[in-house]
Amino acid sequence: MKRPRDWPLRVHLAVFGLILLLPTIVPGAAGIAYYGMAERERLNRTGTALAADVSEQIDRELENLIVVLKTLATSPLLDGDGYREFDARARLAIAGTKTHVGLVDRSFRQLLNTRVPYGTLLPPTSDPETASAVFLRGQPRVSNLLEGNVAAEPVFNVMVPVVRDGTVRHVLIGTRPATSLLANARLPETSDGWIVGISDRNDMILSRSHDSGRFVGKQISADARALTTDRSGVHRGDSLDGVEVLRAYHRSSLSGWIAAAFIPVSALEASLEKTWITYVLIACGMVLLTVLLAAFVAQRVAQPIDALRHGALALGRGETVPRHVSHLRESNEVSEEIVRASEELMRRERRLNLLMRELAHRTKNILALTIAIARQSGRRSTNFKDFIDRFTRRLSALGTALDLLVGSDWGGTDVEELVRVQLVPFAEVGGGRLEIGGPPVRLTADAAQQIGMALHELATNATKYGALSVANGRVVVGWLPSPAEGMHLRLSWREVNGPPVSPPSVMGFGRTVIEQVVVSNLGARVDMAFDPEGFWWQIDLPVQTIADGEE
């Protein structure tokens, strides 16, 4: 394969600098387009949130008025001729508000209206349509915009039924001026520049946050009517003033009214134009800066690259690589990795030598321990099959401990893991027969081998003669800091609910392991007792049996 022609780093950087000059306009246009989309999306979110917030505030006001009217509708004064007294109580309930209360019968005749003194001759209600719906369905209802017969101004009604014996006898009406809807609305700071309006189910404007008197009673624009199709949405269209606006709306599920928030599109275009001018100025400055820096960077980058090349050659020769620090971060990072690789290779070589010596030492220890196991098993065996059985089980326990040590790279073994591995063949942890627990502690390799053998012997004896030989027997293994002087860790074995036990008459290999071998090999202290209610054994281990890093 033909080798491609290579070029010095300085040539590549020079060409890169020239390439940077060409696409400045394209990223600029893309940036402006992206900003425009982001700004439109932000305005969409702001308008949608504003419309929903205003709609929720209006719904809360309507719900509060419905609660007041429902409370008044339960008054017993409406059951007879107590209208005058009810009129007085209703005036107290709505004092300080712009709400007036009226009462109509099934013929839509007004029986009272707090807008005028009680007893004044009143015309029929100006909203028989809403009153009919309340009489028919027996549920509260909010009206559209209407001209009140008594108020003589644009108002809206909230009506609730007065029910007696399951029949709607009257309708209680709460009337408010339409222009008051947004008087108490709390608009967020993000509403600057936005106009908020409320329209009814007939698309008639109920109230506006700006110039309300000029627009109340007018129908919303044709664009708004055509594009208001869902419960909420955002669209562009012309306002009643003929100005293109961005309009967000939200339809109330309580009243069916539309809360809309809109802002002139020109506000967005002005922001984009300002962004464009700012970007052009920045782009021109970047072009000039690129020209000035291209030659400077080309020379400065080449120097650390040369240093890295020399470091790589030294690494290949197995030499110590010096750390090279330059002004280029990437070069420093690569140099640091090369230095780490060099140090790691040397550490691995030293560790390999150490492991070879450690392997030889461990092999000698294992062979010596295997010979001791064979001798003891031979002395206690009655025949060759018995010898093979004893010898195999004890070698298996030793092999299990060795597996743990190899898995931890001979760095020691966690006590809990050692106990689980040695005892699981005899009883499942969590099955009710074996309980283990204690703080995290790691034993050295030698200690793990010795304790593993002792645990195996204890479990074997418990299975043959102790707690694990009966259905309800349990073994509890725990470890904690040793209170004994000069000792570091206490490991205990306790058998519960087993058969009665008594000391054996002959010192077997298992007892030799748990009582003498661990003491002589680990410098430990062992206590045990063949109590009638259950055998127990504990060992106090010195600090040198604990792996480095554990306290």
N, C-alpha and C positions, 0 to 999 in steps of 0.2 A: 504494500500500500504506500502510495506516494505521500511523503510528509508534507503537510501544508506549510507554506512560507510563513515564518514567524517574524514578528516585528518587535522592536524595543518598546518598553512600557511608555517611554516618553512620546512615541508616535501615537500609540493608542489614546493617551490622555489628550493629546493635541486634537486628534480627530473627534474625540468625545466632546471636547469644548466647542468645536465648530457645529456638531450636531445639536447641541443644546440651544444654539441660536435660532434654529429653524422652526421648531414646533411651539414657540412661545405663544403665538396667536391661537393655535388650536386648543392647547390647555386653557388659555384664557377664556375662549368662547365656551368650552365645556364647563369651566368653573362658574361662569356667569349663569349658564343654563341650569346647572345644578343648584346654584344659590337661588335662582328664580323659582325652581320647583320646591326647594326647601322652604322658601318664604311663603309660597302659595299654600303649601301643606301646613305651615305654622298658622297662617291666617285662617285656613279651613278649621283647624283644631280650635283656635281661639274663638272663632265665630260659633262653632258648634257648641263649645262649652258654655259660652255666654248665653246663647239662646236657651240651652237646657237649664242653666242656672236661673234665668229670669222666669222660665215656665214653671220651675219648681217653686220659686218664691210666690208667684201668682196662685199656684195650686194651694200652697200653705195658707194664703190669705183667704181663699175661697173655702178651704176646709175649716178654718177657724170660724168663718161666718156661718157655715152650715152647722157647726157644733153649737154656736150661740142660738141659732134659730131652732134647732132640735130641742135644746133645753127649754126655750120659751114655749115650744109647741106642747110640752108636757104639762103646762100650767093648768090647774083645775079651773081657773078663771074663764077659760075658753069653753067650759062645759055648760055655762048658763048665761046670765046677763052681766058678767063681770068684765065687760069689754073696757069700761072706763078705767077700772083699776089695772087691768092688763096693759092698757095704753101707757099708764104711768110707770109700771114696772119695765116695760119695754124701753121707754125713754131712758131709764136709769141704766139698763144693760148696754145701751149703745152710746152712752154719754161720752163725749170726747172723740168720737169717730165721725166719719162722713157718711155713715150708714143710717138709713131710715127703714122702719119696719112698717109693713102693711099687712092687712088680713082680708082675704076675699072668701066668699062662699061659692057654692057650686054654680051660681048664676054669674060669677065673675064680678059681683058687686063688692066694692071696697067697704068693709065694715069699720076700718080705722086706718089712719096713716099718720105716723109720728112727724111727718113733715109739716102738718097743719094741726091746729088745736083739735082735741077730741070733740066730736059732735059736728064738725064742719061737713057740709054736704059734699060727698065725693063722687066723682065720675067712675064708671067701670074701669077695671084695670086695663092698662095700655098693652098688656102682654098676655092676652087670653090663650095664645098658642102654647106657651110654656106652662101656664096654669092647667090647661087641659091635660098635658102630658103628665103632670104631677097627680092630678085627680085620677087619671087612668091607671098609672103604674104604681102609684104610692111610694115613689122614690124621689130624693132631692134632685133638682135639675138647675143648671145655669143657663141663662138666656143669652141671646145675641144682643147686639147693640140696638137700643130703641130710644125713642123720644118719650119721656115720661109725661103722662097727662097732668100730673100734679107738679113734678119737678121742673117741667118745661126746659129740659136740657138733656143731652145725650147721657143715658144711664145704662146699667145692666142690672138684672135681677138674679137673685139666688132664692129659689123657692123650696120649701120643705112641706111635707104633708102634716096635717093635724089629724091624727088617727084616733078614733074612738070606737071601741067594740069591733075592730077589724075593718072599719069603714073610714074613708077619708072625708071628714066633715068640712074642713076648711084647708086653705093653703096659706102658709105664713111666708111673707115676701120680705127679703132684705134687699134694699135698693141702694146702689152707690153710683156716684158720678163716674163716667168712663175715664175721665182725665185723671182720676185719683189712683188708677191702677199702678202706675210706675212712680207715684210720688214717694213711696217708702221703699222702693226697690234698692237693694245694695249692690251696686255694680262694681266688679273688681277693677284693679288698676289696669289690667290688660284691655279694658273697654275703651281706652282713649282712642278717639277717632271713629268709634263705632256708634251707630244709631240703632236704638232698640225700639221695636214696635210690637203691639198686640193687635191681632185681628180676630174676628169671631168666625163662626162656622159659615157665615155668608160672605166671608172675605172682606168685611167692613172693618175699617181701622177703629179700634177702641181707644188706644192711647199710644203716644210716642214719647221718647225721651227728649226729643228736640222738636220745637215748633209744633207742639201737640195740637193747639187750637186750630191751626190751619188744615190739619189732615184728619182729625177725628170726624167720623161719619162718611169719609170717602172710601171707595173700594180700592184695594191694593192694585198695583199695576198688572197689566195683562200678562207680562212675563212671569211675575210672581205667581199669579193664579195658575198659569199653565204648568209651571215647574214644581209647584208644591203638591207632590203626588204621594209621598210616603209620610211616615210618622216624623222623620227628621231627615235632613239632607243639606247639601250645599250646592249652590249654582250661581251662575252669572246672568245678569239681565238688567233691563232698564228700570229705574225707579219712577215714581210719579213725576219727578222733576225732569225726566229724560236723561238722567245721569247713569252711566253704566256702573253697577255696583256688584260686589261679591256679597251674596246673601246666604246666611245660614238660618235654618228654621227648626222648630221643635213643636210638635202638636201635643197638647195636653190630653191625657186620657180621662181627666175629670170633666173638663168643660168642652173639649173639642176645639178650643181656641189655638191659634198659632202665635208662638213667640218667635220673632225674627230679629236677627242682628245683621246689619249690613254696613259696608264701608265702601267708599268710592274706589274703583280700580285704579284711578290716577294716583292714589296714595302708594300703591304697590309699585306702579311704573316709576314713580319718582325715586323710590328707594333703589330700584334696580339700576336706574340711570346713574345715581350717585355711586353705586358699587362699580359700575363699568368704568367710570372716570378714575376711581381709586385704583382699580386693577391695572388700567393702562399705564398709569404713573409707576406703579410697582414693577410692571413687566419691563418697562424701559430701563428702570434702575437695575433690574436683574440682568438684562442683556449686557449692560455696561460692566457690571461687576463680574460676569462670566468671562468677558474678554480679558479683564485685568488679572483674574485669578488662574486662568487656564495654564499659562506658562509657569506661574509660580508653583502651582500644585504639582505639575508634571515633574519638576526637579525634586521636590521634597518627598514625593511618594517613592521615587526610585531608590533612594538611599536605604530605607528600612527593608524594602524587598530584597536588596542585595544582602543585607545582614541575615535575613531569614534563609536565604539560599546557603550561606556559609554554615548556619546552625543545622540545617538539614544534612549537610555533608558530614558534620561532626557526629550527628546522631547515628548515621549509617556506619561510621567507623567505631561506634561504641564509646566515644569519648564524652566527657562532661560538657554539656552545652551551656555556654554563658547566657544569662538573661539579657536581652536587648530591649532597651526602653527608647521609644521614639515618640514623635508628635502624632503618629497615626494609630488610632485606637485598634483598628483591625490587625495591624502589624504587631502591636503589643499583645493582643489576645493570642495570635498564632504563635508568637515567640514564647508566651507563657505555656501554651499547650506543648510545644516542643520541649521546653525545659521540664515540664511535668512528665512527659513521656520518657525523657532521658533518666530522670530520677526514679520513675516507676520501674524501668528496665533494670536499673542497678539494684533497687529494693527486691525485685523478683529474683534476681540472681543470688543476692545474699540470702533471701528466704528459702530458695531452693537448696542451697548448701546446708542451711540450718535444718530444713525438713529431712534431708538425707541423713544427717546425724541423729535427728530425733527419731526417724524411722528405725534406724539400727538399735537405738536405745529401747524404743517401745517393743520392738520385736523380741529382744532379749527378755524384757519383763513378761511379755505374754507367754513366751516359751516356758519361763520359770513357773508362772502361775499355772499353766497347763499341766506341767509335770507334777506340781503339787496336787492339783485336782485329781489327776490320774492315780497318784499314790494313795490319797485319802479314800477315793472311791474304791480302789482295790482292797484296802484294808477292811472296809465296811461291807463289801459285797459277799454274798453267799455263793454265787456262781457267775459264770461269764455273762449270761444274759442280764443278770442284775447289775453287773459292772457296766455293761454297755448302756443300760438304761440310765443309771446314775451319771455316768460320765457324759453322755449325750446331753442330758438336761442341763447339766452345769456348764458345759461348753456353750449351749444355746443362750443361757443367761449372760455369759461372758461376751458372746457374739452380739447380743442385743445392745449391751453397753458400748461395745466397740463401734457399732453402727451409729449410735448417737454421737460418739466422739469424732468419727470420721466426718459425719454431716456437719459438725461445727468446726471442722478443720483443726481438731485437737485443741480447741480453745476452751474446753469445758462444756458442761451440760447443765441445763436447767433442772432443778430438783423435781419440779412438777412433771416435766416431760419424762425424766428418768423413772419416777414412780409409776406413771401411767403405762409406759412401755413394758415394764417388768411385771405389772400386776394384771393388765388387761387379759392375758390368757387364762387367768384364774377367776376373774369376776369383772363385769363391766362397770366402769365408773358411771354413776348416775342411775344405776339399776337398783339401788337400795342396799346393795351388799358391800359396796366399797365407797368410802368417803375419804377424799383427800383435800388438803387445803393448807395454804401458807403463803408468806410473802415471796416475791420473785427473788431467787437466789441461784447462782451458778456454782457448781462444784468443779474442781480441777479434774483433769483426765484420770489421775490415779484414784482420787476419791470417788469418782463416778464408777470406776470399775469395781472397787471394793464394796461400795454401798449397793450397787446393782446386784452383786453376788449375794449380799446379805438379804436383800429384799426377796430375791428368788427363793432362798432357803426358808425365809419366814412364810412366804406364800405357799410353798410346798407343804410345810408342816401344818399350816392352817387348813389346807385342803384335805390332808390325810387325817389329822387328829383334832383340829381346832374349829374355829367359827365357820369356816367355809365348807366344813364337812356336813353341816346340817342346813336345813332350808331357811331358817330364820336368822342364821348367823351373819354378823357384819364385821368388817375390819375398818378401823379408822386410822388413817395415816396423816400426821400433821407435822409441821416444822415451824419454828419461831426462834428469835434470838435466845441464846442459851444464858440462863442465869448463873451457870457454874463459873467459878473463877478460872480465868485462862482459856475459856472456851468461847466459841463464836456462834455456833448454830446447834440447836437441839432438834433431832428428828425422832418422832415417837411412833410406835406401832401398838395398837390396842385392839383386842378381839372382844366382841360383844355378842351375847345371846348364843354362845357356843356351848358345847358339852363341858362337863366338869373336867378340869385338867389337873395334872400332877407332874412334878419333875420327873424326867426320864431317869432310869437307873443306869444307863450307859451314855457316855459322852460321844455322840455321833459327829459326823463331818459337818452337818448343818449347824449344830450348836457350836462347833469349833469356829466356823466362819463368823457367826453373829456375835460370838463372845470373845474370841481371842484374835482371829486374823485381822479384823478391822481395828482392834486396839493396837496391835503391834505394828501394822503397816501405816496407820494414819495418825498414831499418837492420840487416839480418841479415848473417851470414857464411856463404858457401857453399863447400863442397869437393866435388869429384867426380873420378872416374878411370874411363877406359875400359880396365880390366884385361882381359887375354885371357880369364880365367876368369869374368868377370862384371862388368857395370857397377855402380858404387856412387856414391851421392850423399848428402850430409848437409848440413843447415842448422842453424846456431846462431842462436836467436831471442833478442832482448833482452827484458827484463822488461816493457816497455810493451806487448808483444804478448800478454801473459797477462791474461785477464779478472780483474776484481776478485774477491778472496776466495780465489784460488788461489796457492799457494806451491810 
